[in-house]
Amino acid sequence: MSRAQELIVAYVRTQWIMSEIKVDLKGDAVVIVTDRKGEKLELTCNVYGDIMEVGSEKILAKSDLPHDSDELNPEAVPKKWTSYPYPGI
């Protein structure tokens, strides 16, 4: 599991009951969440730790990291996210 996928899974754990979903990894930066109905959501993240839907490239949740490239620490990991209503922004 890549660092990006670890970050995405950390977000997923804040949003879903893990026993009710299936989590699969794709490539090095995508996490696929599948619910009991078989509906899938492919998630990735950007350099700021925001969670994005792969297909639409819309942000579903904004991380608490600075969104200024001059202030961004590449080693920083988000501690929380602000979720946006689906389909995101």
HTML snippet that shows the backbone in 3Dmol.js (N, CA, C, O; Angstrom):
<script src="https://3Dmol.org/build/3Dmol-min.js"></script>
<div id="view" style="width:600px;height:400px;position:relative"></div>
<script>
const pdb = `
ATOM      1  N   MET A   1       0.860  -1.185   0.000  1.00  0.00           N
ATOM      2  CA  MET A   1       0.000   0.000   0.000  1.00  0.00           C
ATOM      3  C   MET A   1       0.895   1.233   0.000  1.00  0.00           C
ATOM      4  O   MET A   1       1.805   1.359   0.819  1.00  0.00           O
ATOM      5  N   SER A   2       0.621   2.133  -0.926  1.00  0.00           N
ATOM      6  CA  SER A   2       1.413   3.355  -1.036  1.00  0.00           C
ATOM      7  C   SER A   2       0.998   4.364   0.052  1.00  0.00           C
ATOM      8  O   SER A   2      -0.012   4.195   0.735  1.00  0.00           O
ATOM      9  N   ARG A   3       1.797   5.389   0.180  1.00  0.00           N
ATOM     10  CA  ARG A   3       1.474   6.454   1.153  1.00  0.00           C
ATOM     11  C   ARG A   3       0.146   7.123   0.797  1.00  0.00           C
ATOM     12  O   ARG A   3      -0.657   7.422   1.681  1.00  0.00           O
ATOM     13  N   ALA A   4      -0.082   7.356  -0.496  1.00  0.00           N
ATOM     14  CA  ALA A   4      -1.347   7.963  -0.931  1.00  0.00           C
ATOM     15  C   ALA A   4      -2.522   7.070  -0.551  1.00  0.00           C
ATOM     16  O   ALA A   4      -3.543   7.555  -0.065  1.00  0.00           O
ATOM     17  N   GLN A   5      -2.380   5.773  -0.771  1.00  0.00           N
ATOM     18  CA  GLN A   5      -3.455   4.848  -0.433  1.00  0.00           C
ATOM     19  C   GLN A   5      -3.684   4.767   1.070  1.00  0.00           C
ATOM     20  O   GLN A   5      -4.824   4.633   1.515  1.00  0.00           O
ATOM     21  N   GLU A   6      -2.614   4.846   1.855  1.00  0.00           N
ATOM     22  CA  GLU A   6      -2.760   4.875   3.311  1.00  0.00           C
ATOM     23  C   GLU A   6      -3.586   6.080   3.744  1.00  0.00           C
ATOM     24  O   GLU A   6      -4.449   5.976   4.615  1.00  0.00           O
ATOM     25  N   LEU A   7      -3.308   7.225   3.124  1.00  0.00           N
ATOM     26  CA  LEU A   7      -4.045   8.447   3.439  1.00  0.00           C
ATOM     27  C   LEU A   7      -5.519   8.303   3.068  1.00  0.00           C
ATOM     28  O   LEU A   7      -6.396   8.694   3.838  1.00  0.00           O
ATOM     29  N   ILE A   8      -5.791   7.742   1.889  1.00  0.00           N
ATOM     30  CA  ILE A   8      -7.174   7.572   1.434  1.00  0.00           C
ATOM     31  C   ILE A   8      -7.920   6.600   2.355  1.00  0.00           C
ATOM     32  O   ILE A   8      -9.066   6.853   2.727  1.00  0.00           O
ATOM     33  N   VAL A   9      -7.282   5.508   2.716  1.00  0.00           N
ATOM     34  CA  VAL A   9      -7.918   4.533   3.612  1.00  0.00           C
ATOM     35  C   VAL A   9      -8.180   5.166   4.978  1.00  0.00           C
ATOM     36  O   VAL A   9      -9.205   4.880   5.597  1.00  0.00           O
ATOM     37  N   ALA A  10      -7.281   6.015   5.457  1.00  0.00           N
ATOM     38  CA  ALA A  10      -7.520   6.719   6.725  1.00  0.00           C
ATOM     39  C   ALA A  10      -8.795   7.556   6.623  1.00  0.00           C
ATOM     40  O   ALA A  10      -9.591   7.593   7.562  1.00  0.00           O
ATOM     41  N   TYR A  11      -8.990   8.225   5.490  1.00  0.00           N
ATOM     42  CA  TYR A  11     -10.221   8.992   5.274  1.00  0.00           C
ATOM     43  C   TYR A  11     -11.431   8.067   5.221  1.00  0.00           C
ATOM     44  O   TYR A  11     -12.447   8.337   5.860  1.00  0.00           O
ATOM     45  N   VAL A  12     -11.329   6.983   4.468  1.00  0.00           N
ATOM     46  CA  VAL A  12     -12.439   6.030   4.326  1.00  0.00           C
ATOM     47  C   VAL A  12     -12.894   5.556   5.703  1.00  0.00           C
ATOM     48  O   VAL A  12     -14.094   5.422   5.945  1.00  0.00           O
ATOM     49  N   ARG A  13     -11.959   5.305   6.596  1.00  0.00           N
ATOM     50  CA  ARG A  13     -12.302   4.829   7.951  1.00  0.00           C
ATOM     51  C   ARG A  13     -13.105   5.860   8.744  1.00  0.00           C
ATOM     52  O   ARG A  13     -13.814   5.505   9.686  1.00  0.00           O
ATOM     53  N   THR A  14     -12.996   7.128   8.366  1.00  0.00           N
ATOM     54  CA  THR A  14     -13.778   8.163   9.059  1.00  0.00           C
ATOM     55  C   THR A  14     -15.189   8.296   8.497  1.00  0.00           C
ATOM     56  O   THR A  14     -16.043   8.946   9.099  1.00  0.00           O
ATOM     57  N   GLN A  15     -15.432   7.675   7.335  1.00  0.00           N
ATOM     58  CA  GLN A  15     -16.698   7.883   6.644  1.00  0.00           C
ATOM     59  C   GLN A  15     -17.596   6.654   6.563  1.00  0.00           C
ATOM     60  O   GLN A  15     -18.815   6.790   6.457  1.00  0.00           O
ATOM     61  N   TRP A  16     -17.022   5.473   6.612  1.00  0.00           N
ATOM     62  CA  TRP A  16     -17.783   4.238   6.446  1.00  0.00           C
ATOM     63  C   TRP A  16     -17.512   3.285   7.593  1.00  0.00           C
ATOM     64  O   TRP A  16     -16.484   3.370   8.264  1.00  0.00           O
ATOM     65  N   ILE A  17     -18.451   2.374   7.808  1.00  0.00           N
ATOM     66  CA  ILE A  17     -18.232   1.257   8.727  1.00  0.00           C
ATOM     67  C   ILE A  17     -17.488   0.212   7.913  1.00  0.00           C
ATOM     68  O   ILE A  17     -18.027  -0.327   6.946  1.00  0.00           O
ATOM     69  N   MET A  18     -16.274  -0.071   8.293  1.00  0.00           N
ATOM     70  CA  MET A  18     -15.398  -0.899   7.469  1.00  0.00           C
ATOM     71  C   MET A  18     -15.961  -2.299   7.208  1.00  0.00           C
ATOM     72  O   MET A  18     -15.680  -2.885   6.162  1.00  0.00           O
ATOM     73  N   SER A  19     -16.741  -2.839   8.131  1.00  0.00           N
ATOM     74  CA  SER A  19     -17.295  -4.181   7.930  1.00  0.00           C
ATOM     75  C   SER A  19     -18.414  -4.185   6.880  1.00  0.00           C
ATOM     76  O   SER A  19     -18.858  -5.251   6.453  1.00  0.00           O
ATOM     77  N   GLU A  20     -18.863  -3.011   6.470  1.00  0.00           N
ATOM     78  CA  GLU A  20     -19.949  -2.923   5.493  1.00  0.00           C
ATOM     79  C   GLU A  20     -19.472  -2.576   4.089  1.00  0.00           C
ATOM     80  O   GLU A  20     -20.281  -2.450   3.170  1.00  0.00           O
ATOM     81  N   ILE A  21     -18.172  -2.423   3.923  1.00  0.00           N
ATOM     82  CA  ILE A  21     -17.612  -2.103   2.607  1.00  0.00           C
ATOM     83  C   ILE A  21     -16.428  -3.020   2.313  1.00  0.00           C
ATOM     84  O   ILE A  21     -15.887  -3.685   3.196  1.00  0.00           O
ATOM     85  N   LYS A  22     -16.055  -3.027   1.052  1.00  0.00           N
ATOM     86  CA  LYS A  22     -14.845  -3.725   0.622  1.00  0.00           C
ATOM     87  C   LYS A  22     -13.903  -2.673   0.085  1.00  0.00           C
ATOM     88  O   LYS A  22     -14.321  -1.790  -0.664  1.00  0.00           O
ATOM     89  N   VAL A  23     -12.644  -2.753   0.455  1.00  0.00           N
ATOM     90  CA  VAL A  23     -11.648  -1.785   0.003  1.00  0.00           C
ATOM     91  C   VAL A  23     -10.604  -2.524  -0.832  1.00  0.00           C
ATOM     92  O   VAL A  23      -9.998  -3.493  -0.373  1.00  0.00           O
ATOM     93  N   ASP A  24     -10.404  -2.058  -2.054  1.00  0.00           N
ATOM     94  CA  ASP A  24      -9.392  -2.626  -2.946  1.00  0.00           C
ATOM     95  C   ASP A  24      -8.431  -1.523  -3.364  1.00  0.00           C
ATOM     96  O   ASP A  24      -8.797  -0.349  -3.420  1.00  0.00           O
ATOM     97  N   LEU A  25      -7.210  -1.915  -3.653  1.00  0.00           N
ATOM     98  CA  LEU A  25      -6.192  -0.977  -4.106  1.00  0.00           C
ATOM     99  C   LEU A  25      -5.998  -1.144  -5.604  1.00  0.00           C
ATOM    100  O   LEU A  25      -6.052  -2.255  -6.132  1.00  0.00           O
ATOM    101  N   LYS A  26      -5.770  -0.016  -6.283  1.00  0.00           N
ATOM    102  CA  LYS A  26      -5.550  -0.023  -7.733  1.00  0.00           C
ATOM    103  C   LYS A  26      -4.363   0.882  -8.031  1.00  0.00           C
ATOM    104  O   LYS A  26      -4.357   2.052  -7.649  1.00  0.00           O
ATOM    105  N   GLY A  27      -3.371   0.346  -8.708  1.00  0.00           N
ATOM    106  CA  GLY A  27      -2.189   1.148  -9.006  1.00  0.00           C
ATOM    107  C   GLY A  27      -1.519   1.592  -7.725  1.00  0.00           C
ATOM    108  O   GLY A  27      -1.486   0.856  -6.739  1.00  0.00           O
ATOM    109  N   ASP A  28      -0.979   2.812  -7.744  1.00  0.00           N
ATOM    110  CA  ASP A  28      -0.305   3.291  -6.533  1.00  0.00           C
ATOM    111  C   ASP A  28      -1.001   4.482  -5.881  1.00  0.00           C
ATOM    112  O   ASP A  28      -0.508   5.017  -4.888  1.00  0.00           O
ATOM    113  N   ALA A  29      -2.150   4.907  -6.432  1.00  0.00           N
ATOM    114  CA  ALA A  29      -2.797   6.082  -5.845  1.00  0.00           C
ATOM    115  C   ALA A  29      -4.317   6.021  -5.866  1.00  0.00           C
ATOM    116  O   ALA A  29      -4.975   7.051  -5.718  1.00  0.00           O
ATOM    117  N   VAL A  30      -4.890   4.821  -6.048  1.00  0.00           N
ATOM    118  CA  VAL A  30      -6.344   4.701  -6.105  1.00  0.00           C
ATOM    119  C   VAL A  30      -6.817   3.652  -5.106  1.00  0.00           C
ATOM    120  O   VAL A  30      -6.214   2.590  -4.953  1.00  0.00           O
ATOM    121  N   VAL A  31      -7.912   3.982  -4.433  1.00  0.00           N
ATOM    122  CA  VAL A  31      -8.594   3.054  -3.532  1.00  0.00           C
ATOM    123  C   VAL A  31     -10.023   2.923  -4.042  1.00  0.00           C
ATOM    124  O   VAL A  31     -10.695   3.923  -4.293  1.00  0.00           O
ATOM    125  N   ILE A  32     -10.481   1.685  -4.194  1.00  0.00           N
ATOM    126  CA  ILE A  32     -11.843   1.427  -4.656  1.00  0.00           C
ATOM    127  C   ILE A  32     -12.671   0.957  -3.462  1.00  0.00           C
ATOM    128  O   ILE A  32     -12.347  -0.042  -2.820  1.00  0.00           O
ATOM    129  N   VAL A  33     -13.742   1.690  -3.177  1.00  0.00           N
ATOM    130  CA  VAL A  33     -14.667   1.350  -2.098  1.00  0.00           C
ATOM    131  C   VAL A  33     -15.915   0.752  -2.737  1.00  0.00           C
ATOM    132  O   VAL A  33     -16.538   1.374  -3.598  1.00  0.00           O
ATOM    133  N   THR A  34     -16.279  -0.460  -2.312  1.00  0.00           N
ATOM    134  CA  THR A  34     -17.464  -1.135  -2.842  1.00  0.00           C
ATOM    135  C   THR A  34     -18.413  -1.408  -1.688  1.00  0.00           C
ATOM    136  O   THR A  34     -18.026  -1.997  -0.679  1.00  0.00           O
ATOM    137  N   ASP A  35     -19.670  -0.973  -1.846  1.00  0.00           N
ATOM    138  CA  ASP A  35     -20.646  -1.216  -0.777  1.00  0.00           C
ATOM    139  C   ASP A  35     -21.336  -2.556  -0.996  1.00  0.00           C
ATOM    140  O   ASP A  35     -21.037  -3.266  -1.956  1.00  0.00           O
ATOM    141  N   ARG A  36     -22.252  -2.895  -0.109  1.00  0.00           N
ATOM    142  CA  ARG A  36     -22.931  -4.192  -0.164  1.00  0.00           C
ATOM    143  C   ARG A  36     -23.795  -4.359  -1.403  1.00  0.00           C
ATOM    144  O   ARG A  36     -24.090  -5.485  -1.803  1.00  0.00           O
ATOM    145  N   LYS A  37     -24.201  -3.263  -2.012  1.00  0.00           N
ATOM    146  CA  LYS A  37     -25.005  -3.324  -3.245  1.00  0.00           C
ATOM    147  C   LYS A  37     -24.128  -3.516  -4.479  1.00  0.00           C
ATOM    148  O   LYS A  37     -24.631  -3.724  -5.583  1.00  0.00           O
ATOM    149  N   GLY A  38     -22.835  -3.446  -4.284  1.00  0.00           N
ATOM    150  CA  GLY A  38     -21.909  -3.577  -5.404  1.00  0.00           C
ATOM    151  C   GLY A  38     -21.542  -2.257  -6.052  1.00  0.00           C
ATOM    152  O   GLY A  38     -20.819  -2.232  -7.047  1.00  0.00           O
ATOM    153  N   GLU A  39     -22.036  -1.158  -5.494  1.00  0.00           N
ATOM    154  CA  GLU A  39     -21.707   0.163  -6.043  1.00  0.00           C
ATOM    155  C   GLU A  39     -20.281   0.527  -5.648  1.00  0.00           C
ATOM    156  O   GLU A  39     -19.868   0.340  -4.504  1.00  0.00           O
ATOM    157  N   LYS A  40     -19.535   1.053  -6.625  1.00  0.00           N
ATOM    158  CA  LYS A  40     -18.124   1.356  -6.412  1.00  0.00           C
ATOM    159  C   LYS A  40     -17.851   2.850  -6.475  1.00  0.00           C
ATOM    160  O   LYS A  40     -18.500   3.598  -7.206  1.00  0.00           O
ATOM    161  N   LEU A  41     -16.876   3.253  -5.689  1.00  0.00           N
ATOM    162  CA  LEU A  41     -16.401   4.627  -5.688  1.00  0.00           C
ATOM    163  C   LEU A  41     -14.880   4.556  -5.726  1.00  0.00           C
ATOM    164  O   LEU A  41     -14.256   4.006  -4.819  1.00  0.00           O
ATOM    165  N   GLU A  42     -14.287   5.114  -6.777  1.00  0.00           N
ATOM    166  CA  GLU A  42     -12.832   5.123  -6.899  1.00  0.00           C
ATOM    167  C   GLU A  42     -12.316   6.457  -6.383  1.00  0.00           C
ATOM    168  O   GLU A  42     -12.713   7.524  -6.852  1.00  0.00           O
ATOM    169  N   LEU A  43     -11.420   6.370  -5.405  1.00  0.00           N
ATOM    170  CA  LEU A  43     -10.895   7.564  -4.758  1.00  0.00           C
ATOM    171  C   LEU A  43      -9.398   7.696  -4.984  1.00  0.00           C
ATOM    172  O   LEU A  43      -8.677   6.703  -5.076  1.00  0.00           O
ATOM    173  N   THR A  44      -8.946   8.936  -5.070  1.00  0.00           N
ATOM    174  CA  THR A  44      -7.533   9.249  -5.128  1.00  0.00           C
ATOM    175  C   THR A  44      -7.325  10.507  -4.294  1.00  0.00           C
ATOM    176  O   THR A  44      -8.269  10.991  -3.669  1.00  0.00           O
ATOM    177  N   CYS A  45      -6.111  11.043  -4.271  1.00  0.00           N
ATOM    178  CA  CYS A  45      -5.878  12.284  -3.526  1.00  0.00           C
ATOM    179  C   CYS A  45      -4.911  13.168  -4.303  1.00  0.00           C
ATOM    180  O   CYS A  45      -4.187  12.714  -5.188  1.00  0.00           O
ATOM    181  N   ASN A  46      -4.928  14.434  -3.942  1.00  0.00           N
ATOM    182  CA  ASN A  46      -3.996  15.373  -4.569  1.00  0.00           C
ATOM    183  C   ASN A  46      -2.844  15.663  -3.596  1.00  0.00           C
ATOM    184  O   ASN A  46      -2.790  15.082  -2.511  1.00  0.00           O
ATOM    185  N   VAL A  47      -1.933  16.548  -3.976  1.00  0.00           N
ATOM    186  CA  VAL A  47      -0.750  16.828  -3.138  1.00  0.00           C
ATOM    187  C   VAL A  47      -1.100  17.456  -1.800  1.00  0.00           C
ATOM    188  O   VAL A  47      -0.284  17.440  -0.878  1.00  0.00           O
ATOM    189  N   TYR A  48      -2.303  18.008  -1.679  1.00  0.00           N
ATOM    190  CA  TYR A  48      -2.727  18.632  -0.430  1.00  0.00           C
ATOM    191  C   TYR A  48      -3.459  17.656   0.484  1.00  0.00           C
ATOM    192  O   TYR A  48      -3.890  18.038   1.572  1.00  0.00           O
ATOM    193  N   GLY A  49      -3.607  16.404   0.060  1.00  0.00           N
ATOM    194  CA  GLY A  49      -4.303  15.406   0.864  1.00  0.00           C
ATOM    195  C   GLY A  49      -5.811  15.441   0.721  1.00  0.00           C
ATOM    196  O   GLY A  49      -6.522  14.781   1.478  1.00  0.00           O
ATOM    197  N   ASP A  50      -6.311  16.213  -0.252  1.00  0.00           N
ATOM    198  CA  ASP A  50      -7.748  16.238  -0.503  1.00  0.00           C
ATOM    199  C   ASP A  50      -8.159  14.910  -1.143  1.00  0.00           C
ATOM    200  O   ASP A  50      -7.406  14.346  -1.936  1.00  0.00           O
ATOM    201  N   ILE A  51      -9.330  14.419  -0.806  1.00  0.00           N
ATOM    202  CA  ILE A  51      -9.842  13.173  -1.357  1.00  0.00           C
ATOM    203  C   ILE A  51     -10.686  13.508  -2.583  1.00  0.00           C
ATOM    204  O   ILE A  51     -11.576  14.357  -2.533  1.00  0.00           O
ATOM    205  N   MET A  52     -10.383  12.820  -3.686  1.00  0.00           N
ATOM    206  CA  MET A  52     -11.045  13.118  -4.954  1.00  0.00           C
ATOM    207  C   MET A  52     -11.631  11.858  -5.566  1.00  0.00           C
ATOM    208  O   MET A  52     -11.090  10.764  -5.408  1.00  0.00           O
ATOM    209  N   GLU A  53     -12.753  12.027  -6.272  1.00  0.00           N
ATOM    210  CA  GLU A  53     -13.315  10.929  -7.044  1.00  0.00           C
ATOM    211  C   GLU A  53     -12.523  10.836  -8.352  1.00  0.00           C
ATOM    212  O   GLU A  53     -12.316  11.845  -9.027  1.00  0.00           O
ATOM    213  N   VAL A  54     -12.090   9.646  -8.702  1.00  0.00           N
ATOM    214  CA  VAL A  54     -11.245   9.462  -9.878  1.00  0.00           C
ATOM    215  C   VAL A  54     -11.952   9.898 -11.159  1.00  0.00           C
ATOM    216  O   VAL A  54     -11.394  10.683 -11.926  1.00  0.00           O
ATOM    217  N   GLY A  55     -13.157   9.412 -11.407  1.00  0.00           N
ATOM    218  CA  GLY A  55     -13.855   9.682 -12.665  1.00  0.00           C
ATOM    219  C   GLY A  55     -14.153  11.148 -12.909  1.00  0.00           C
ATOM    220  O   GLY A  55     -13.925  11.654 -14.008  1.00  0.00           O
ATOM    221  N   SER A  56     -14.660  11.832 -11.898  1.00  0.00           N
ATOM    222  CA  SER A  56     -15.064  13.230 -12.069  1.00  0.00           C
ATOM    223  C   SER A  56     -13.940  14.210 -11.737  1.00  0.00           C
ATOM    224  O   SER A  56     -13.993  15.373 -12.135  1.00  0.00           O
ATOM    225  N   GLU A  57     -12.928  13.746 -11.012  1.00  0.00           N
ATOM    226  CA  GLU A  57     -11.835  14.580 -10.514  1.00  0.00           C
ATOM    227  C   GLU A  57     -12.331  15.669  -9.571  1.00  0.00           C
ATOM    228  O   GLU A  57     -11.654  16.678  -9.372  1.00  0.00           O
ATOM    229  N   LYS A  58     -13.506  15.467  -8.992  1.00  0.00           N
ATOM    230  CA  LYS A  58     -14.048  16.440  -8.036  1.00  0.00           C
ATOM    231  C   LYS A  58     -13.559  16.110  -6.630  1.00  0.00           C
ATOM    232  O   LYS A  58     -13.359  14.949  -6.276  1.00  0.00           O
ATOM    233  N   ILE A  59     -13.374  17.164  -5.843  1.00  0.00           N
ATOM    234  CA  ILE A  59     -12.938  16.996  -4.457  1.00  0.00           C
ATOM    235  C   ILE A  59     -14.150  16.631  -3.601  1.00  0.00           C
ATOM    236  O   ILE A  59     -15.146  17.352  -3.568  1.00  0.00           O
ATOM    237  N   LEU A  60     -14.042  15.501  -2.914  1.00  0.00           N
ATOM    238  CA  LEU A  60     -15.105  15.052  -2.023  1.00  0.00           C
ATOM    239  C   LEU A  60     -14.844  15.497  -0.584  1.00  0.00           C
ATOM    240  O   LEU A  60     -15.777  15.661   0.201  1.00  0.00           O
ATOM    241  N   ALA A  61     -13.566  15.691  -0.247  1.00  0.00           N
ATOM    242  CA  ALA A  61     -13.213  16.104   1.113  1.00  0.00           C
ATOM    243  C   ALA A  61     -11.904  16.886   1.080  1.00  0.00           C
ATOM    244  O   ALA A  61     -10.928  16.460   0.463  1.00  0.00           O
ATOM    245  N   LYS A  62     -11.896  18.022   1.744  1.00  0.00           N
ATOM    246  CA  LYS A  62     -10.713  18.881   1.812  1.00  0.00           C
ATOM    247  C   LYS A  62      -9.940  18.558   3.084  1.00  0.00           C
ATOM    248  O   LYS A  62     -10.521  18.473   4.166  1.00  0.00           O
ATOM    249  N   SER A  63      -8.636  18.379   2.951  1.00  0.00           N
ATOM    250  CA  SER A  63      -7.810  18.065   4.121  1.00  0.00           C
ATOM    251  C   SER A  63      -7.513  19.322   4.936  1.00  0.00           C
ATOM    252  O   SER A  63      -7.764  20.444   4.496  1.00  0.00           O
ATOM    253  N   ASP A  64      -6.972  19.103   6.131  1.00  0.00           N
ATOM    254  CA  ASP A  64      -6.607  20.225   6.993  1.00  0.00           C
ATOM    255  C   ASP A  64      -5.188  20.730   6.737  1.00  0.00           C
ATOM    256  O   ASP A  64      -4.687  21.568   7.487  1.00  0.00           O
ATOM    257  N   LEU A  65      -4.536  20.231   5.688  1.00  0.00           N
ATOM    258  CA  LEU A  65      -3.196  20.715   5.354  1.00  0.00           C
ATOM    259  C   LEU A  65      -3.285  22.062   4.651  1.00  0.00           C
ATOM    260  O   LEU A  65      -4.310  22.376   4.048  1.00  0.00           O
ATOM    261  N   PRO A  66      -2.213  22.870   4.721  1.00  0.00           N
ATOM    262  CA  PRO A  66      -2.207  24.151   4.002  1.00  0.00           C
ATOM    263  C   PRO A  66      -2.359  23.919   2.501  1.00  0.00           C
ATOM    264  O   PRO A  66      -1.776  22.990   1.942  1.00  0.00           O
ATOM    265  N   HIS A  67      -3.137  24.762   1.870  1.00  0.00           N
ATOM    266  CA  HIS A  67      -3.347  24.654   0.427  1.00  0.00           C
ATOM    267  C   HIS A  67      -2.559  25.720  -0.315  1.00  0.00           C
ATOM    268  O   HIS A  67      -3.030  26.291  -1.298  1.00  0.00           O
ATOM    269  N   ASP A  68      -1.373  25.973   0.163  1.00  0.00           N
ATOM    270  CA  ASP A  68      -0.435  26.908  -0.438  1.00  0.00           C
ATOM    271  C   ASP A  68       0.855  26.138  -0.649  1.00  0.00           C
ATOM    272  O   ASP A  68       1.438  25.633   0.311  1.00  0.00           O
ATOM    273  N   SER A  69       1.305  26.041  -1.877  1.00  0.00           N
ATOM    274  CA  SER A  69       2.485  25.222  -2.170  1.00  0.00           C
ATOM    275  C   SER A  69       3.729  25.695  -1.412  1.00  0.00           C
ATOM    276  O   SER A  69       4.630  24.896  -1.157  1.00  0.00           O
ATOM    277  N   ASP A  70       3.791  26.976  -1.050  1.00  0.00           N
ATOM    278  CA  ASP A  70       4.935  27.480  -0.292  1.00  0.00           C
ATOM    279  C   ASP A  70       4.930  26.989   1.153  1.00  0.00           C
ATOM    280  O   ASP A  70       5.984  26.905   1.783  1.00  0.00           O
ATOM    281  N   GLU A  71       3.755  26.666   1.678  1.00  0.00           N
ATOM    282  CA  GLU A  71       3.636  26.234   3.070  1.00  0.00           C
ATOM    283  C   GLU A  71       3.540  24.720   3.216  1.00  0.00           C
ATOM    284  O   GLU A  71       3.621  24.199   4.328  1.00  0.00           O
ATOM    285  N   LEU A  72       3.371  24.025   2.126  1.00  0.00           N
ATOM    286  CA  LEU A  72       3.140  22.585   2.165  1.00  0.00           C
ATOM    287  C   LEU A  72       4.402  21.823   2.551  1.00  0.00           C
ATOM    288  O   LEU A  72       5.458  22.005   1.946  1.00  0.00           O
ATOM    289  N   ASN A  73       4.283  20.985   3.548  1.00  0.00           N
ATOM    290  CA  ASN A  73       5.365  20.107   3.973  1.00  0.00           C
ATOM    291  C   ASN A  73       5.087  18.733   3.366  1.00  0.00           C
ATOM    292  O   ASN A  73       4.067  18.122   3.687  1.00  0.00           O
ATOM    293  N   PRO A  74       5.968  18.231   2.497  1.00  0.00           N
ATOM    294  CA  PRO A  74       5.704  16.955   1.831  1.00  0.00           C
ATOM    295  C   PRO A  74       5.558  15.780   2.792  1.00  0.00           C
ATOM    296  O   PRO A  74       4.989  14.753   2.423  1.00  0.00           O
ATOM    297  N   GLU A  75       6.056  15.911   4.006  1.00  0.00           N
ATOM    298  CA  GLU A  75       5.956  14.833   4.991  1.00  0.00           C
ATOM    299  C   GLU A  75       4.687  14.932   5.842  1.00  0.00           C
ATOM    300  O   GLU A  75       4.382  14.014   6.603  1.00  0.00           O
ATOM    301  N   ALA A  76       3.955  16.027   5.722  1.00  0.00           N
ATOM    302  CA  ALA A  76       2.749  16.227   6.534  1.00  0.00           C
ATOM    303  C   ALA A  76       1.643  15.268   6.104  1.00  0.00           C
ATOM    304  O   ALA A  76       1.506  14.933   4.927  1.00  0.00           O
ATOM    305  N   VAL A  77       0.867  14.841   7.082  1.00  0.00           N
ATOM    306  CA  VAL A  77      -0.255  13.933   6.840  1.00  0.00           C
ATOM    307  C   VAL A  77      -1.506  14.583   7.426  1.00  0.00           C
ATOM    308  O   VAL A  77      -1.474  15.050   8.564  1.00  0.00           O
ATOM    309  N   PRO A  78      -2.606  14.623   6.676  1.00  0.00           N
ATOM    310  CA  PRO A  78      -3.835  15.222   7.217  1.00  0.00           C
ATOM    311  C   PRO A  78      -4.320  14.478   8.456  1.00  0.00           C
ATOM    312  O   PRO A  78      -4.190  13.258   8.561  1.00  0.00           O
ATOM    313  N   LYS A  79      -4.877  15.235   9.381  1.00  0.00           N
ATOM    314  CA  LYS A  79      -5.463  14.643  10.584  1.00  0.00           C
ATOM    315  C   LYS A  79      -6.985  14.582  10.486  1.00  0.00           C
ATOM    316  O   LYS A  79      -7.630  13.770  11.149  1.00  0.00           O
ATOM    317  N   LYS A  80      -7.550  15.457   9.644  1.00  0.00           N
ATOM    318  CA  LYS A  80      -9.002  15.435   9.450  1.00  0.00           C
ATOM    319  C   LYS A  80      -9.337  16.039   8.089  1.00  0.00           C
ATOM    320  O   LYS A  80      -8.519  16.708   7.457  1.00  0.00           O
ATOM    321  N   TRP A  81     -10.577  15.774   7.664  1.00  0.00           N
ATOM    322  CA  TRP A  81     -11.067  16.261   6.384  1.00  0.00           C
ATOM    323  C   TRP A  81     -12.425  16.898   6.572  1.00  0.00           C
ATOM    324  O   TRP A  81     -13.187  16.511   7.458  1.00  0.00           O
ATOM    325  N   THR A  82     -12.724  17.873   5.739  1.00  0.00           N
ATOM    326  CA  THR A  82     -14.060  18.465   5.673  1.00  0.00           C
ATOM    327  C   THR A  82     -14.712  17.895   4.422  1.00  0.00           C
ATOM    328  O   THR A  82     -14.272  18.160   3.304  1.00  0.00           O
ATOM    329  N   SER A  83     -15.770  17.107   4.623  1.00  0.00           N
ATOM    330  CA  SER A  83     -16.436  16.465   3.493  1.00  0.00           C
ATOM    331  C   SER A  83     -17.419  17.407   2.831  1.00  0.00           C
ATOM    332  O   SER A  83     -18.061  18.226   3.489  1.00  0.00           O
ATOM    333  N   TYR A  84     -17.526  17.280   1.524  1.00  0.00           N
ATOM    334  CA  TYR A  84     -18.500  18.032   0.747  1.00  0.00           C
ATOM    335  C   TYR A  84     -19.605  17.080   0.301  1.00  0.00           C
ATOM    336  O   TYR A  84     -19.344  15.894   0.100  1.00  0.00           O
ATOM    337  N   PRO A  85     -20.826  17.570   0.141  1.00  0.00           N
ATOM    338  CA  PRO A  85     -21.904  16.705  -0.353  1.00  0.00           C
ATOM    339  C   PRO A  85     -21.542  16.146  -1.729  1.00  0.00           C
ATOM    340  O   PRO A  85     -20.945  16.836  -2.556  1.00  0.00           O
ATOM    341  N   TYR A  86     -21.907  14.904  -1.957  1.00  0.00           N
ATOM    342  CA  TYR A  86     -21.657  14.294  -3.259  1.00  0.00           C
ATOM    343  C   TYR A  86     -22.448  15.048  -4.319  1.00  0.00           C
ATOM    344  O   TYR A  86     -23.622  15.325  -4.075  1.00  0.00           O
ATOM    345  N   PRO A  87     -21.911  15.392  -5.444  1.00  0.00           N
ATOM    346  CA  PRO A  87     -20.725  14.863  -6.090  1.00  0.00           C
ATOM    347  C   PRO A  87     -19.466  15.676  -5.872  1.00  0.00           C
ATOM    348  O   PRO A  87     -18.553  15.571  -6.691  1.00  0.00           O
ATOM    349  N   GLY A  88     -19.353  16.466  -4.840  1.00  0.00           N
ATOM    350  CA  GLY A  88     -18.132  17.214  -4.549  1.00  0.00           C
ATOM    351  C   GLY A  88     -18.074  18.544  -5.265  1.00  0.00           C
ATOM    352  O   GLY A  88     -19.043  18.999  -5.872  1.00  0.00           O
ATOM    353  N   ILE A  89     -16.891  19.162  -5.173  1.00  0.00           N
ATOM    354  CA  ILE A  89     -16.697  20.480  -5.795  1.00  0.00           C
ATOM    355  C   ILE A  89     -15.576  20.429  -6.832  1.00  0.00           C
ATOM    356  O   ILE A  89     -15.268  21.443  -7.459  1.00  0.00           O
TER     357      ILE A  89
END
`;
const viewer = $3Dmol.createViewer("view");
viewer.addModel(pdb, "pdb");
viewer.setStyle({}, {cartoon: {color: "spectrum"}});
viewer.zoomTo();
viewer.render();
</script>
